[in-house]
């Protein structure tokens, strides 16, 4: 099964809400060059995931979120481990 970055961010965002974790702190997403490609249904979740350290830029020179990019197994493992640190 494949999942993209914005869907995984939304999954963790909703899970965190259900676990009673404060999801009110959001990153300023205006610096991301591909901000317009983030789906409206995942915008808050992506901003939260960036602030929480679950997602970061996929480019070392330009802030790029790549919300539609399929998450690799290694990337998913990193995100899962990062989530454990915010609880």
Biopython code that builds the backbone (N, CA, C, O; Angstrom):
import numpy as np
from Bio.PDB.StructureBuilder import StructureBuilder

atoms = [
    (1, "UNK", "N", (0.836, -1.179, 0.000)),
    (1, "UNK", "CA", (0.000, 0.000, 0.000)),
    (1, "UNK", "C", (0.883, 1.244, 0.000)),
    (1, "UNK", "O", (1.849, 1.319, 0.760)),
    (2, "UNK", "N", (0.565, 2.199, -0.829)),
    (2, "UNK", "CA", (1.312, 3.450, -0.896)),
    (2, "UNK", "C", (0.541, 4.555, -0.199)),
    (2, "UNK", "O", (-0.690, 4.574, -0.210)),
    (3, "UNK", "N", (1.280, 5.478, 0.410)),
    (3, "UNK", "CA", (0.678, 6.640, 1.040)),
    (3, "UNK", "C", (1.569, 7.844, 0.758)),
    (3, "UNK", "O", (2.795, 7.736, 0.760)),
    (4, "UNK", "N", (0.945, 8.982, 0.518)),
    (4, "UNK", "CA", (1.741, 10.178, 0.246)),
    (4, "UNK", "C", (1.977, 10.953, 1.551)),
    (4, "UNK", "O", (1.378, 10.661, 2.586)),
    (5, "UNK", "N", (2.851, 11.931, 1.470)),
    (5, "UNK", "CA", (3.279, 12.664, 2.662)),
    (5, "UNK", "C", (2.131, 13.424, 3.337)),
    (5, "UNK", "O", (2.051, 13.455, 4.565)),
    (6, "UNK", "N", (1.248, 14.034, 2.550)),
    (6, "UNK", "CA", (0.160, 14.788, 3.168)),
    (6, "UNK", "C", (-0.867, 13.869, 3.818)),
    (6, "UNK", "O", (-1.469, 14.235, 4.828)),
    (7, "UNK", "N", (-1.073, 12.693, 3.262)),
    (7, "UNK", "CA", (-1.992, 11.731, 3.867)),
    (7, "UNK", "C", (-1.426, 11.188, 5.176)),
    (7, "UNK", "O", (-2.156, 11.023, 6.153)),
    (8, "UNK", "N", (-0.129, 10.911, 5.190)),
    (8, "UNK", "CA", (0.496, 10.417, 6.411)),
    (8, "UNK", "C", (0.477, 11.497, 7.492)),
    (8, "UNK", "O", (0.252, 11.198, 8.665)),
    (9, "UNK", "N", (0.712, 12.749, 7.100)),
    (9, "UNK", "CA", (0.635, 13.853, 8.059)),
    (9, "UNK", "C", (-0.769, 13.943, 8.652)),
    (9, "UNK", "O", (-0.925, 14.154, 9.855)),
    (10, "UNK", "N", (-1.782, 13.784, 7.816)),
    (10, "UNK", "CA", (-3.165, 13.846, 8.275)),
    (10, "UNK", "C", (-3.484, 12.680, 9.203)),
    (10, "UNK", "O", (-4.182, 12.856, 10.202)),
    (11, "UNK", "N", (-2.984, 11.506, 8.885)),
    (11, "UNK", "CA", (-3.184, 10.345, 9.739)),
    (11, "UNK", "C", (-2.620, 10.614, 11.142)),
    (11, "UNK", "O", (-3.298, 10.377, 12.142)),
    (12, "UNK", "N", (-1.392, 11.103, 11.208)),
    (12, "UNK", "CA", (-0.775, 11.373, 12.507)),
    (12, "UNK", "C", (-1.451, 12.533, 13.234)),
    (12, "UNK", "O", (-1.584, 12.510, 14.457)),
    (13, "UNK", "N", (-1.873, 13.532, 12.490)),
    (13, "UNK", "CA", (-2.575, 14.680, 13.076)),
    (13, "UNK", "C", (-3.859, 14.222, 13.764)),
    (13, "UNK", "O", (-4.122, 14.586, 14.910)),
    (14, "UNK", "N", (-4.646, 13.432, 13.065)),
    (14, "UNK", "CA", (-5.906, 12.947, 13.639)),
    (14, "UNK", "C", (-5.667, 11.977, 14.790)),
    (14, "UNK", "O", (-6.411, 11.979, 15.771)),
    (15, "UNK", "N", (-4.647, 11.161, 14.675)),
    (15, "UNK", "CA", (-4.304, 10.238, 15.754)),
    (15, "UNK", "C", (-3.872, 11.033, 16.997)),
    (15, "UNK", "O", (-4.288, 10.720, 18.112)),
    (16, "UNK", "N", (-3.051, 12.043, 16.801)),
    (16, "UNK", "CA", (-2.596, 12.873, 17.924)),
    (16, "UNK", "C", (-3.784, 13.544, 18.608)),
    (16, "UNK", "O", (-3.850, 13.595, 19.836)),
    (17, "UNK", "N", (-4.719, 14.057, 17.814)),
    (17, "UNK", "CA", (-5.936, 14.659, 18.386)),
    (17, "UNK", "C", (-6.664, 13.656, 19.271)),
    (17, "UNK", "O", (-7.059, 13.983, 20.390)),
    (18, "UNK", "N", (-6.842, 12.442, 18.776)),
    (18, "UNK", "CA", (-7.558, 11.401, 19.529)),
    (18, "UNK", "C", (-6.806, 11.015, 20.801)),
    (18, "UNK", "O", (-7.415, 10.599, 21.787)),
    (19, "UNK", "N", (-5.488, 11.153, 20.774)),
    (19, "UNK", "CA", (-4.674, 10.818, 21.939)),
    (19, "UNK", "C", (-4.586, 11.975, 22.944)),
    (19, "UNK", "O", (-3.958, 11.846, 23.994)),
    (20, "UNK", "N", (-5.222, 13.104, 22.611)),
    (20, "UNK", "CA", (-5.212, 14.254, 23.511)),
    (20, "UNK", "C", (-3.954, 15.104, 23.427)),
    (20, "UNK", "O", (-3.688, 15.915, 24.315)),
    (21, "UNK", "N", (-3.183, 14.923, 22.367)),
    (21, "UNK", "CA", (-1.972, 15.720, 22.165)),
    (21, "UNK", "C", (-2.375, 17.067, 21.583)),
    (21, "UNK", "O", (-3.242, 17.143, 20.712)),
    (22, "UNK", "N", (-1.740, 18.126, 22.069)),
    (22, "UNK", "CA", (-2.018, 19.475, 21.583)),
    (22, "UNK", "C", (-1.551, 19.600, 20.132)),
    (22, "UNK", "O", (-0.358, 19.498, 19.849)),
    (23, "UNK", "N", (-2.485, 19.820, 19.226)),
    (23, "UNK", "CA", (-2.154, 19.967, 17.804)),
    (23, "UNK", "C", (-2.380, 21.401, 17.326)),
    (23, "UNK", "O", (-2.492, 21.654, 16.126)),
    (24, "UNK", "N", (-2.445, 22.324, 18.264)),
    (24, "UNK", "CA", (-2.753, 23.716, 17.906)),
    (24, "UNK", "C", (-1.557, 24.477, 17.339)),
    (24, "UNK", "O", (-1.741, 25.483, 16.654)),
    (25, "UNK", "N", (-0.353, 24.023, 17.608)),
    (25, "UNK", "CA", (0.833, 24.730, 17.121)),
    (25, "UNK", "C", (1.135, 24.300, 15.701)),
    (25, "UNK", "O", (1.319, 23.116, 15.416)),
    (26, "UNK", "N", (1.184, 25.285, 14.813)),
    (26, "UNK", "CA", (1.395, 25.016, 13.393)),
    (26, "UNK", "C", (2.600, 25.815, 12.883)),
    (26, "UNK", "O", (2.867, 26.915, 13.366)),
    (27, "UNK", "N", (3.303, 25.275, 11.936)),
    (27, "UNK", "CA", (4.429, 25.955, 11.300)),
    (27, "UNK", "C", (3.921, 26.970, 10.287)),
    (27, "UNK", "O", (2.829, 26.822, 9.737)),
    (28, "UNK", "N", (4.719, 27.996, 10.049)),
    (28, "UNK", "CA", (4.445, 28.957, 8.981)),
    (28, "UNK", "C", (4.841, 28.287, 7.672)),
    (28, "UNK", "O", (6.025, 28.081, 7.405)),
    (29, "UNK", "N", (3.866, 27.956, 6.878)),
    (29, "UNK", "CA", (4.118, 27.206, 5.654)),
    (29, "UNK", "C", (4.427, 28.098, 4.448)),
    (29, "UNK", "O", (4.692, 27.590, 3.358)),
    (30, "UNK", "N", (4.395, 29.401, 4.630)),
    (30, "UNK", "CA", (4.574, 30.320, 3.502)),
    (30, "UNK", "C", (5.949, 30.205, 2.849)),
    (30, "UNK", "O", (6.115, 30.625, 1.704)),
    (31, "UNK", "N", (6.926, 29.654, 3.538)),
    (31, "UNK", "CA", (8.270, 29.538, 2.971)),
    (31, "UNK", "C", (8.409, 28.351, 2.004)),
    (31, "UNK", "O", (9.406, 28.244, 1.291)),
    (32, "UNK", "N", (7.417, 27.471, 1.983)),
    (32, "UNK", "CA", (7.493, 26.296, 1.113)),
    (32, "UNK", "C", (7.114, 26.657, -0.318)),
    (32, "UNK", "O", (6.058, 27.240, -0.564)),
    (33, "UNK", "N", (7.980, 26.308, -1.246)),
    (33, "UNK", "CA", (7.784, 26.671, -2.654)),
    (33, "UNK", "C", (6.576, 25.979, -3.275)),
    (33, "UNK", "O", (6.014, 26.473, -4.253)),
    (34, "UNK", "N", (6.177, 24.850, -2.724)),
    (34, "UNK", "CA", (5.065, 24.089, -3.288)),
    (34, "UNK", "C", (3.819, 24.144, -2.394)),
    (34, "UNK", "O", (3.006, 23.220, -2.399)),
    (35, "UNK", "N", (3.681, 25.203, -1.650)),
    (35, "UNK", "CA", (2.552, 25.384, -0.740)),
    (35, "UNK", "C", (1.212, 25.185, -1.453)),
    (35, "UNK", "O", (0.293, 24.591, -0.889)),
    (36, "UNK", "N", (1.101, 25.669, -2.665)),
    (36, "UNK", "CA", (-0.159, 25.584, -3.411)),
    (36, "UNK", "C", (-0.544, 24.154, -3.772)),
    (36, "UNK", "O", (-1.692, 23.906, -4.141)),
    (37, "UNK", "N", (0.384, 23.211, -3.675)),
    (37, "UNK", "CA", (0.073, 21.825, -4.033)),
    (37, "UNK", "C", (-0.440, 21.005, -2.845)),
    (37, "UNK", "O", (-0.824, 19.846, -3.003)),
    (38, "UNK", "N", (-0.443, 21.614, -1.661)),
    (38, "UNK", "CA", (-0.974, 20.918, -0.486)),
    (38, "UNK", "C", (-2.494, 20.947, -0.571)),
    (38, "UNK", "O", (-3.084, 22.013, -0.747)),
    (39, "UNK", "N", (-3.125, 19.804, -0.449)),
    (39, "UNK", "CA", (-4.585, 19.723, -0.525)),
    (39, "UNK", "C", (-5.218, 20.486, 0.632)),
    (39, "UNK", "O", (-4.661, 20.552, 1.728)),
    (40, "UNK", "N", (-6.383, 21.057, 0.372)),
    (40, "UNK", "CA", (-7.064, 21.848, 1.397)),
    (40, "UNK", "C", (-7.391, 21.010, 2.632)),
    (40, "UNK", "O", (-7.371, 21.524, 3.751)),
    (41, "UNK", "N", (-7.689, 19.736, 2.441)),
    (41, "UNK", "CA", (-8.042, 18.879, 3.566)),
    (41, "UNK", "C", (-6.850, 18.496, 4.433)),
    (41, "UNK", "O", (-7.034, 17.983, 5.537)),
    (42, "UNK", "N", (-5.622, 18.738, 3.953)),
    (42, "UNK", "CA", (-4.445, 18.348, 4.717)),
    (42, "UNK", "C", (-3.570, 19.518, 5.148)),
    (42, "UNK", "O", (-2.522, 19.318, 5.763)),
    (43, "UNK", "N", (-3.993, 20.730, 4.829)),
    (43, "UNK", "CA", (-3.168, 21.895, 5.136)),
    (43, "UNK", "C", (-2.812, 22.039, 6.606)),
    (43, "UNK", "O", (-1.642, 22.220, 6.944)),
    (44, "UNK", "N", (-3.802, 21.961, 7.482)),
    (44, "UNK", "CA", (-3.545, 22.087, 8.919)),
    (44, "UNK", "C", (-2.674, 20.947, 9.421)),
    (44, "UNK", "O", (-1.772, 21.157, 10.231)),
    (45, "UNK", "N", (-2.945, 19.755, 8.943)),
    (45, "UNK", "CA", (-2.172, 18.592, 9.371)),
    (45, "UNK", "C", (-0.712, 18.714, 8.941)),
    (45, "UNK", "O", (0.192, 18.383, 9.708)),
    (46, "UNK", "N", (-0.480, 19.186, 7.725)),
    (46, "UNK", "CA", (0.897, 19.363, 7.253)),
    (46, "UNK", "C", (1.616, 20.432, 8.065)),
    (46, "UNK", "O", (2.779, 20.258, 8.428)),
    (47, "UNK", "N", (0.936, 21.531, 8.351)),
    (47, "UNK", "CA", (1.540, 22.600, 9.150)),
    (47, "UNK", "C", (1.872, 22.101, 10.555)),
    (47, "UNK", "O", (2.913, 22.452, 11.112)),
    (48, "UNK", "N", (0.993, 21.289, 11.122)),
    (48, "UNK", "CA", (1.260, 20.700, 12.435)),
    (48, "UNK", "C", (2.438, 19.731, 12.359)),
    (48, "UNK", "O", (3.320, 19.754, 13.218)),
    (49, "UNK", "N", (2.454, 18.874, 11.323)),
    (49, "UNK", "CA", (3.510, 17.872, 11.181)),
    (49, "UNK", "C", (4.881, 18.518, 10.986)),
    (49, "UNK", "O", (5.880, 18.008, 11.493)),
    (50, "UNK", "N", (4.938, 19.621, 10.265)),
    (50, "UNK", "CA", (6.198, 20.341, 10.102)),
    (50, "UNK", "C", (6.627, 20.913, 11.451)),
    (50, "UNK", "O", (7.786, 20.780, 11.846)),
    (51, "UNK", "N", (5.697, 21.547, 12.152)),
    (51, "UNK", "CA", (6.015, 22.117, 13.462)),
    (51, "UNK", "C", (6.466, 21.035, 14.452)),
    (51, "UNK", "O", (7.367, 21.264, 15.259)),
    (52, "UNK", "N", (5.838, 19.864, 14.386)),
    (52, "UNK", "CA", (6.155, 18.769, 15.303)),
    (52, "UNK", "C", (7.433, 18.021, 14.913)),
    (52, "UNK", "O", (7.921, 17.185, 15.673)),
    (53, "UNK", "N", (7.974, 18.322, 13.728)),
    (53, "UNK", "CA", (9.199, 17.666, 13.286)),
    (53, "UNK", "C", (8.973, 16.342, 12.572)),
    (53, "UNK", "O", (9.914, 15.578, 12.357)),
    (54, "UNK", "N", (7.727, 16.073, 12.207)),
    (54, "UNK", "CA", (7.444, 14.839, 11.481)),
    (54, "UNK", "C", (7.784, 14.955, 10.003)),
    (54, "UNK", "O", (8.251, 13.997, 9.387)),
    (55, "UNK", "N", (7.551, 16.121, 9.446)),
    (55, "UNK", "CA", (7.877, 16.392, 8.039)),
    (55, "UNK", "C", (8.860, 17.543, 7.967)),
    (55, "UNK", "O", (8.851, 18.444, 8.805)),
    (56, "UNK", "N", (9.702, 17.497, 6.955)),
    (56, "UNK", "CA", (10.610, 18.607, 6.683)),
    (56, "UNK", "C", (10.785, 18.703, 5.172)),
    (56, "UNK", "O", (10.179, 17.949, 4.411)),
    (57, "UNK", "N", (11.609, 19.626, 4.762)),
    (57, "UNK", "CA", (11.816, 19.842, 3.337)),
    (57, "UNK", "C", (12.443, 18.618, 2.686)),
    (57, "UNK", "O", (13.277, 17.939, 3.284)),
    (58, "UNK", "N", (12.035, 18.348, 1.463)),
    (58, "UNK", "CA", (12.621, 17.252, 0.701)),
    (58, "UNK", "C", (13.781, 17.728, -0.174)),
    (58, "UNK", "O", (14.376, 16.944, -0.913)),
    (59, "UNK", "N", (14.089, 19.000, -0.080)),
    (59, "UNK", "CA", (15.162, 19.604, -0.872)),
    (59, "UNK", "C", (16.104, 20.334, 0.083)),
    (59, "UNK", "O", (15.651, 20.964, 1.039)),
    (60, "UNK", "N", (17.387, 20.256, -0.165)),
    (60, "UNK", "CA", (18.346, 20.916, 0.722)),
    (60, "UNK", "C", (18.574, 22.385, 0.382)),
    (60, "UNK", "O", (19.150, 23.122, 1.183)),
    (61, "UNK", "N", (18.128, 22.816, -0.797)),
    (61, "UNK", "CA", (18.364, 24.198, -1.221)),
    (61, "UNK", "C", (17.125, 25.085, -1.142)),
    (61, "UNK", "O", (17.233, 26.289, -0.913)),
    (62, "UNK", "N", (15.956, 24.492, -1.330)),
    (62, "UNK", "CA", (14.695, 25.225, -1.352)),
    (62, "UNK", "C", (13.710, 24.493, -0.446)),
    (62, "UNK", "O", (13.664, 23.263, -0.442)),
    (63, "UNK", "N", (12.922, 25.246, 0.321)),
    (63, "UNK", "CA", (11.905, 24.601, 1.157)),
    (63, "UNK", "C", (10.833, 23.989, 0.253)),
    (63, "UNK", "O", (10.056, 24.708, -0.376)),
    (64, "UNK", "N", (10.798, 22.681, 0.194)),
    (64, "UNK", "CA", (9.847, 21.942, -0.622)),
    (64, "UNK", "C", (9.231, 20.843, 0.238)),
    (64, "UNK", "O", (9.951, 20.004, 0.778)),
    (65, "UNK", "N", (7.916, 20.841, 0.368)),
    (65, "UNK", "CA", (7.252, 19.854, 1.203)),
    (65, "UNK", "C", (6.952, 18.554, 0.450)),
    (65, "UNK", "O", (6.933, 17.483, 1.057)),
    (66, "UNK", "N", (6.725, 18.634, -0.824)),
    (66, "UNK", "CA", (6.401, 17.461, -1.653)),
    (66, "UNK", "C", (5.236, 16.661, -1.065)),
    (66, "UNK", "O", (5.392, 15.477, -0.765)),
    (67, "UNK", "N", (4.073, 17.296, -0.900)),
    (67, "UNK", "CA", (2.953, 16.626, -0.241)),
    (67, "UNK", "C", (2.409, 15.421, -0.996)),
    (67, "UNK", "O", (1.819, 14.535, -0.379)),
    (68, "UNK", "N", (2.586, 15.362, -2.295)),
    (68, "UNK", "CA", (2.048, 14.252, -3.092)),
    (68, "UNK", "C", (3.059, 13.115, -3.281)),
    (68, "UNK", "O", (2.742, 12.095, -3.893)),
    (69, "UNK", "N", (4.267, 13.292, -2.757)),
    (69, "UNK", "CA", (5.306, 12.288, -2.903)),
    (69, "UNK", "C", (4.969, 11.050, -2.077)),
    (69, "UNK", "O", (4.580, 11.153, -0.914)),
    (70, "UNK", "N", (5.121, 9.895, -2.684)),
    (70, "UNK", "CA", (4.905, 8.645, -1.972)),
    (70, "UNK", "C", (5.999, 8.470, -0.929)),
    (70, "UNK", "O", (7.180, 8.673, -1.207)),
    (71, "UNK", "N", (5.591, 8.094, 0.264)),
    (71, "UNK", "CA", (6.533, 7.898, 1.367)),
    (71, "UNK", "C", (7.199, 6.532, 1.216)),
    (71, "UNK", "O", (6.529, 5.520, 1.010)),
    (72, "UNK", "N", (8.525, 6.520, 1.322)),
    (72, "UNK", "CA", (9.247, 5.250, 1.291)),
    (72, "UNK", "C", (9.164, 4.593, 2.669)),
    (72, "UNK", "O", (8.776, 5.229, 3.649)),
    (73, "UNK", "N", (9.522, 3.354, 2.727)),
    (73, "UNK", "CA", (9.521, 2.635, 4.010)),
    (73, "UNK", "C", (10.455, 3.328, 5.009)),
    (73, "UNK", "O", (10.106, 3.474, 6.181)),
    (74, "UNK", "N", (11.629, 3.752, 4.556)),
    (74, "UNK", "CA", (12.596, 4.426, 5.435)),
    (74, "UNK", "C", (12.041, 5.750, 5.943)),
    (74, "UNK", "O", (12.193, 6.079, 7.120)),
    (75, "UNK", "N", (11.398, 6.513, 5.060)),
    (75, "UNK", "CA", (10.802, 7.785, 5.474)),
    (75, "UNK", "C", (9.688, 7.556, 6.484)),
    (75, "UNK", "O", (9.577, 8.290, 7.466)),
    (76, "UNK", "N", (8.867, 6.548, 6.250)),
    (76, "UNK", "CA", (7.779, 6.233, 7.184)),
    (76, "UNK", "C", (8.344, 5.848, 8.541)),
    (76, "UNK", "O", (7.813, 6.268, 9.569)),
    (77, "UNK", "N", (9.400, 5.064, 8.564)),
    (77, "UNK", "CA", (10.023, 4.671, 9.828)),
    (77, "UNK", "C", (10.521, 5.887, 10.587)),
    (77, "UNK", "O", (10.350, 5.975, 11.803)),
    (78, "UNK", "N", (11.137, 6.827, 9.876)),
    (78, "UNK", "CA", (11.623, 8.051, 10.525)),
    (78, "UNK", "C", (10.463, 8.854, 11.104)),
    (78, "UNK", "O", (10.559, 9.371, 12.217)),
    (79, "UNK", "N", (9.374, 8.960, 10.357)),
    (79, "UNK", "CA", (8.206, 9.720, 10.818)),
    (79, "UNK", "C", (7.594, 9.036, 12.039)),
    (79, "UNK", "O", (7.224, 9.709, 13.001)),
    (80, "UNK", "N", (7.482, 7.706, 12.012)),
    (80, "UNK", "CA", (6.944, 6.977, 13.160)),
    (80, "UNK", "C", (7.820, 7.191, 14.395)),
    (80, "UNK", "O", (7.302, 7.404, 15.491)),
    (81, "UNK", "N", (9.125, 7.137, 14.229)),
    (81, "UNK", "CA", (10.034, 7.337, 15.362)),
    (81, "UNK", "C", (9.961, 8.780, 15.861)),
    (81, "UNK", "O", (10.029, 9.025, 17.065)),
    (82, "UNK", "N", (9.823, 9.724, 14.949)),
    (82, "UNK", "CA", (9.694, 11.129, 15.349)),
    (82, "UNK", "C", (8.404, 11.357, 16.119)),
    (82, "UNK", "O", (8.378, 12.146, 17.063)),
    (83, "UNK", "N", (7.332, 10.674, 15.728)),
    (83, "UNK", "CA", (6.070, 10.811, 16.442)),
    (83, "UNK", "C", (6.222, 10.338, 17.887)),
    (83, "UNK", "O", (5.671, 10.949, 18.803)),
    (84, "UNK", "N", (6.954, 9.273, 18.089)),
    (84, "UNK", "CA", (7.163, 8.771, 19.453)),
    (84, "UNK", "C", (7.800, 9.824, 20.353)),
    (84, "UNK", "O", (7.582, 9.819, 21.564)),
    (85, "UNK", "N", (8.586, 10.724, 19.770)),
    (85, "UNK", "CA", (9.271, 11.762, 20.549)),
    (85, "UNK", "C", (8.369, 12.923, 20.940)),
    (85, "UNK", "O", (8.726, 13.689, 21.835)),
    (86, "UNK", "N", (7.210, 13.081, 20.300)),
    (86, "UNK", "CA", (6.344, 14.214, 20.641)),
    (86, "UNK", "C", (5.303, 13.856, 21.681)),
    (86, "UNK", "O", (4.625, 14.740, 22.205)),
    (87, "UNK", "N", (5.166, 12.592, 21.987)),
    (87, "UNK", "CA", (4.162, 12.180, 22.961)),
    (87, "UNK", "C", (4.589, 12.524, 24.372)),
    (87, "UNK", "O", (3.858, 12.247, 25.323)),
]
sb = StructureBuilder()
sb.init_structure("model")
sb.init_model(0)
sb.init_chain("A")
sb.init_seg("    ")
for serial, (resi, resn, name, xyz) in enumerate(atoms, 1):
    if name == "N":
        sb.init_residue(resn, " ", resi, " ")
    sb.init_atom(name, np.array(xyz, "f"), 0.0, 1.0, " ", f" {name:<3s}", serial, name[0])
structure = sb.get_structure()
